[in-house]
Amino acid sequence: MSDPKALAQRAIKAIDERRDALFALSRAIHAKPELAYEEREAAIRITEFLEGAGFAVERGYKNVETSYRGDAKGRGPGPTVAILQEYDALAEIGHACGHNLIAMIGVAASVGVRAVMDQLPGKLAAIGTPAEEGAHSRRRLRRRRRRDDDPPDLRTIARGPALARLESRDGRVPRQVGTRCVAT
């Protein structure tokens, strides 16, 4: 494996090269708020972005119309790590919870990690989780696991100082991710 600092610089460079497009993605999702399981335009925009970044995208992941999974393979066998993106809105108040930002941050993280997968073992899965406001699609998607390589979830959360939560299949992986860790 390459030097971790060099990998980090490559990942940051990949994100920086798409900076304007990432902001445009967030603004487009914000401009057209879509409620739970109706996030068709957001899902299309995000999956097209991921395809442009080299992900193999499956739309309608686990038979949830507005979900998706974008996969990128590493240099060999290893764990599958997921970075989740949320993109639904609330009735009457739109993206007051910032899911347009959570989507953008998740896509940016996915693009950054994708840029260094040639030096990492395993797989990366960028997974779209629609209907997070009340309908809890992540639970629905977990219940529908059908692949041996279905990953634990790495979810970015945008609140105050940026937080990230790392969850394992058993719900316990207290690790430092970003500025703070929230163990589940």
Backbone torsions as a table, in degrees:
resi	resn	phi	psi	omega
1	MET	NA	146.1	179.1
2	SER	-70.0	171.3	175.9
3	ASP	-59.2	128.1	-178.5
4	PRO	-55.9	-36.5	178.8
5	LYS	-66.7	-38.1	178.5
6	ALA	-67.2	-40.3	176.9
7	LEU	-62.1	-43.9	179.4
8	ALA	-61.2	-42.3	179.4
9	GLN	-64.4	-39.7	176.6
10	ARG	-63.8	-42.3	179.9
11	ALA	-63.8	-45.7	179.7
12	ILE	-63.3	-39.9	179.0
13	LYS	-62.0	-42.1	179.6
14	ALA	-62.2	-39.0	178.1
15	ILE	-69.5	-46.5	-179.2
16	ASP	-60.4	-36.0	178.6
17	GLU	-64.5	-22.7	-179.1
18	ARG	-109.3	13.1	-175.1
19	ARG	-50.6	-55.3	-177.8
20	ASP	-61.9	-40.3	179.6
21	ALA	-67.1	-35.6	177.4
22	LEU	-65.9	-44.3	177.0
23	PHE	-62.8	-39.9	178.1
24	ALA	-63.5	-38.9	176.9
25	LEU	-60.0	-48.4	179.6
26	SER	-60.8	-45.0	-180.0
27	ARG	-64.4	-38.5	179.7
28	ALA	-66.0	-42.1	178.0
29	ILE	-65.2	-41.6	179.3
30	HIS	-63.8	-38.4	-176.5
31	ALA	-69.2	-23.5	179.8
32	LYS	-128.5	78.5	-179.5
33	PRO	-64.8	133.0	179.5
34	GLU	-124.9	133.6	-176.5
35	LEU	-77.1	175.0	-177.5
36	ALA	-47.9	128.9	179.3
37	TYR	61.3	14.6	174.6
38	GLU	-118.8	13.8	-172.6
39	GLU	-81.5	49.3	-174.4
40	ARG	-65.6	-47.3	-178.1
41	GLU	-66.8	-41.9	178.3
42	ALA	-61.3	-44.7	-179.6
43	ALA	-62.4	-40.4	178.1
44	ILE	-63.4	-47.4	-179.4
45	ARG	-59.8	-45.2	-177.2
46	ILE	-68.5	-44.2	-178.9
47	THR	-65.6	-36.6	176.1
48	GLU	-64.3	-39.3	177.1
49	PHE	-61.4	-47.9	-179.4
50	LEU	-62.8	-42.2	177.1
51	GLU	-59.8	-41.1	178.2
52	GLY	-63.5	-23.0	178.9
53	ALA	-94.0	5.2	175.0
54	GLY	98.8	9.9	177.7
55	PHE	-83.8	144.4	169.4
56	ALA	-87.8	115.3	-170.3
57	VAL	-106.1	132.7	171.9
58	GLU	-108.9	116.2	177.8
59	ARG	-88.8	154.1	-177.8
60	GLY	65.3	37.9	-177.3
61	TYR	-55.3	130.5	-179.0
62	LYS	54.4	36.7	176.7
63	ASN	61.2	27.3	172.1
64	VAL	-106.6	111.1	-169.2
65	GLU	-49.1	-44.4	-174.6
66	THR	-99.2	16.2	173.5
67	SER	-96.9	165.2	177.1
68	TYR	-155.9	165.8	173.0
69	ARG	-141.6	123.7	175.5
70	GLY	-109.5	122.2	-176.1
71	ASP	-108.4	144.7	172.9
72	ALA	-138.0	132.7	-178.4
73	LYS	-95.0	146.2	175.8
74	GLY	-90.1	-165.2	-175.1
75	ARG	-78.9	-7.4	-179.8
76	GLY	-177.8	-172.7	-179.8
77	PRO	-61.7	151.5	178.5
78	GLY	166.9	-170.3	-177.0
79	PRO	-71.5	158.1	171.2
80	THR	-104.4	126.2	179.2
81	VAL	-115.8	136.1	179.4
82	ALA	-109.4	143.0	169.2
83	ILE	-117.9	119.5	-174.1
84	LEU	-93.5	146.9	175.8
85	GLN	-124.6	132.4	175.6
86	GLU	-109.7	144.9	-175.0
87	TYR	-151.4	13.0	178.3
88	ASP	-85.7	166.3	-178.1
89	ALA	-123.0	170.2	177.2
90	LEU	-98.0	145.9	176.5
91	ALA	-60.6	138.0	174.8
92	GLU	71.6	-25.7	-178.5
93	ILE	-120.5	5.6	173.1
94	GLY	61.8	-130.7	-174.6
95	HIS	-92.8	46.7	178.9
96	ALA	-63.3	-26.1	178.5
97	CYS	-88.8	-2.2	174.7
98	GLY	77.7	26.7	179.7
99	HIS	-65.1	-24.2	172.7
100	ASN	-62.9	-36.9	178.2
101	LEU	-74.3	-39.7	177.9
102	ILE	-61.9	-41.1	176.9
103	ALA	-61.5	-47.5	-178.8
104	MET	-61.6	-44.2	-179.7
105	ILE	-64.2	-42.7	178.5
106	GLY	-64.4	-40.6	177.5
107	VAL	-66.0	-43.8	179.1
108	ALA	-60.1	-45.5	178.5
109	ALA	-61.4	-41.9	179.2
110	SER	-62.1	-44.5	179.5
111	VAL	-62.9	-41.7	179.9
112	GLY	-64.0	-46.3	179.5
113	VAL	-67.0	-40.4	179.1
114	ARG	-56.2	-36.5	-177.1
115	ALA	-65.5	-18.0	-178.6
116	VAL	-117.7	8.7	-178.4
117	MET	-61.6	-23.8	177.7
118	ASP	-65.1	-15.3	179.5
119	GLN	-108.4	0.2	-175.4
120	LEU	-119.6	145.4	173.5
121	PRO	-79.5	157.1	173.8
122	GLY	96.5	-158.8	-177.0
123	LYS	-136.0	155.6	174.4
124	LEU	-117.6	134.5	176.3
125	ALA	-123.9	119.3	172.8
126	ALA	-94.1	112.6	-172.2
127	ILE	-116.0	125.8	176.3
128	GLY	-85.7	123.7	-178.5
129	THR	-115.1	91.7	179.4
130	PRO	-72.0	169.8	170.3
131	ALA	58.3	44.1	178.6
132	GLU	-80.2	-20.1	179.6
133	GLU	-84.7	86.0	174.6
134	GLY	96.0	-34.3	-175.6
135	ALA	-90.3	-14.8	172.7
136	HIS	51.8	59.6	-178.2
137	SER	-64.9	-26.9	178.4
138	ARG	-57.8	-41.7	177.4
139	ARG	-63.1	-42.8	179.7
140	ARG	-61.6	-43.4	179.3
141	LEU	-66.9	-39.5	177.9
142	ARG	-61.4	-42.3	179.9
143	ARG	-64.3	-24.5	-178.1
144	ARG	-96.8	21.9	178.2
145	ARG	-53.7	131.7	179.7
146	ARG	-136.2	-3.7	-178.5
147	ARG	-112.8	149.4	174.8
148	ASP	-67.1	-26.5	-176.8
149	ASP	-98.5	16.8	176.3
150	ASP	-60.7	127.6	-170.2
151	PRO	-88.1	164.1	161.7
152	PRO	-67.9	169.4	-172.5
153	ASP	-107.3	132.3	169.8
154	LEU	-111.8	113.7	-173.6
155	ARG	-115.7	126.6	175.3
156	THR	-87.3	141.8	-180.0
157	ILE	-128.3	128.4	177.7
158	ALA	-104.4	102.4	176.1
159	ARG	-150.4	131.7	178.8
160	GLY	45.3	-126.4	170.5
161	PRO	-69.2	139.7	-176.4
162	ALA	-55.6	132.5	177.9
163	LEU	-119.9	157.5	171.3
164	ALA	-139.0	148.0	179.6
165	ARG	-125.0	130.7	178.7
166	LEU	-108.4	124.3	-179.5
167	GLU	-118.2	141.3	172.1
168	SER	-106.0	174.5	179.4
169	ARG	-58.4	-32.2	179.6
170	ASP	-90.9	3.1	175.7
171	GLY	82.9	5.1	-178.2
172	ARG	-128.7	110.8	168.2
173	VAL	-154.2	77.9	179.3
174	PRO	-76.0	99.8	178.1
175	ARG	-132.4	159.1	176.3
176	GLN	-77.6	123.0	177.0
177	VAL	-136.3	118.7	-177.6
178	GLY	69.5	-134.5	-175.9
179	THR	-90.6	-24.5	-178.8
180	ARG	-148.0	161.6	176.4
181	CYS	-118.6	136.6	173.6
182	VAL	-119.6	105.6	-179.2
183	ALA	-78.1	141.2	178.6
184	THR	-103.0	NA	NA
